[in-house]
């Protein structure tokens, strides 16, 4: 017998709900949702770990994220060490989502794709 799964119905808001900078927690995984096309039919879901704010002396309101794979393998941010394989990104402001809100963005994409096929 096949185990069936049911996804609970949910109402989607007409706008995305990214995490605000004050909600970000160091060491937590967030998700960037990007689209490769202007119509928003081809998404990319990219896990990022928030590693801190203003990690360099000259920084002002910069948010630092690291790719999930290198973070999980133990690579940590060290500006003096350029040989690490991690991908570190800084943003003054970036649209990243908690998992459920990223899922909302993908569900909205699914609805756009469905509508676009008609």
C-alpha positions, 0 to 999 in steps of 0.5 A, spaced: 500 500 500 502 506 498 503 512 503 499 518 501 501 525 503 496 531 503 498 538 503 494 542 507 490 548 503 493 555 504 491 562 502 497 565 498 498 573 499 499 577 493 506 579 495 512 575 498 514 576 505 521 576 506 525 575 513 526 582 515 533 584 517 531 584 525 528 577 524 535 574 522 538 569 527 546 567 526 546 560 524 539 559 521 538 557 514 534 561 510 532 561 502 533 565 496 528 565 491 530 567 484 527 567 477 531 566 471 525 569 467 521 575 467 515 572 467 517 568 474 516 561 471 523 558 472 525 559 480 531 557 483 531 555 491 538 557 494 539 555 501 543 560 505 546 561 512 546 567 516 552 568 519 552 575 522 552 583 521 557 588 519 563 582 520 568 587 517 570 594 521 568 598 515 561 595 514 555 599 515 548 595 515 551 589 511 548 582 512 552 576 511 550 569 508 554 563 506 552 557 502 549 552 505 554 546 503 560 549 505 557 552 512 555 544 513 562 542 512 565 546 517 567 552 513 567 559 517 568 566 515 575 568 516 577 574 512 584 573 513 584 566 509 582 566 502 583 558 501 576 556 504 571 554 499 565 557 502 561 562 498 560 568 502 555 574 500 554 581 503 548 585 502 545 591 505 538 588 504 536 582 501 530 578 500 531 571 503 525 567 506 524 562 512 522 556 509 514 556 509 514 563 506 519 561 500 514 555 499 509 560 498 513 564 493 514 557 489 506 555 490 505 562 487 510 560 481 506 554 480 499 557 480 502 562 474 505 556 470 498 553 471 495 559 468 500 561 463 499 554 460 491 555 458 
